[in-house]
Amino acid sequence: MKKYYVTTPIYYVNDIPHIGHSCTTLVADVLARYHRQLGEEVFFLTGTDEHGQKVAEEAEKAGVAPIEFCDKITPRFKKAWEELNISFDYFIRTTDDRHKKIVQELLQKIYDQGDIYKDKYEGLYCVGCEKFLTESDLVNEKCPLHPAEKTIKQSEENWFFKLSKYVPRLIDLIENEKTNYIFPKGKRSEVLAKLKAGVRDTSISRANVEWGIPVPWDKTQTVYVWVDALINYYSATRFLKNKKDFWPADLHILGKEILWFHTVIWQAMLLSVGISLPEKTYIHSFYIIDGQKMSKSLGNVISPGRLVEKFGVDGARYLVTSSFPTENDADIGISRFVEKYNADLANNLGNLVSRLAKLAEKNKVEIEKSKSVFYPEVKKALEDSDTGRALSFIWTEKLNRLNAKLNKEKPWTLSPEKAKPVLKECIEKLLEAVFNIKPFMPETAEKIKKVFEGKIKTTKVLFPKIEN
Ligand SMILES: [Zn+2]
């Protein structure tokens, strides 16, 4: 059986789940469900990143041990994903001993390989990112992602990974169409340009951060939280039963703020120990909320809970996946979400279903099993991780046309003999579209199928209109 392995980033346990995490996780979920519908064996991994200075500091503030702190707040993410009906197969936590063991084994191998050496690190560190910054990363001398936080000057002895050694190899892989793993195009060019501009070796350990995995050959240091986190994609396939064959991952999906780790450092580490590289890494852009950056201080952060409350689970899933920011940032807003919900779900799909159900019931139409195939355009869009394009195709090319056909042929004015074939054709086409909609809106798809399966019965309104 064909296998498919998709991952989301493991989210930093301190974060509050918002629409940014949600879009990454939802698109991964759509892809996982799509591949399951194709009959493939799927492994869908998500989880939380729990080590690092920031977690330790927050735990101290709360007056508890770091692990207690993590145990308490990890469920936030699990709960958010359950609310959005995310079908993950496993939720990994980097504080899991089985993960820690594999991190240590892998680093020991890189060390034995001669690719790790001790050096002095001097530079700026953003605790918000848990990341060393270079001068070129700074905007007004601050981390652009954490302008409210200070960057700290640090100088310490660290273990360094010979990243520069693998740069020529990475450039070759990315430049070759057959082996390129970075999508979409713009992100691929961005990484290539940075690689060609010159890359220095990278620190992979910290001297003064206790809350981390000990470096196996030097217990005075812990593994840098980012290196520990990246290894989760691989470690889960080692310590879970029957998951070995899922490596290499088919797709890592992530936001652009963590592009460098996922397209350069991770691959170089794997090259060092001769482990196959993940097939594909898809890097999406950000949401802009009504023309502004999403930020806690502006109070415009959209949470998955709020979306589900307002639009229902499938409504939220539809709105997020249809606005998924691919190559460029996407400007969204709640009032535009309301308009889109009313237009696409309440009016278009919802009305179509109720009109057809009423007419079919009246004219005693019977439907045999519907076709279960994905439209080639939807397949192509999903192979490109472009959920927005897939949905836009289904709505403009399929559902709009079905609505237009109904309006033109007016089966409600026809005799039952003449109305029947028109309705039958429309319902069959609708059910074909519903099969394509299922990875995005699984519950809605099931509800619609039930309406038309066997004896047709009208249903309550699928998507009640929402006041703006
Ligand atoms: Zn930062």
Boltz pocket constraint, residues with backbone or C-beta under 6 A from the ligand:
constraints:
  - pocket:
      binder: B
      contacts: [[A, 126], [A, 127], [A, 128], [A, 129], [A, 130], [A, 143], [A, 144], [A, 145], [A, 146]]
      max_distance: 6.0
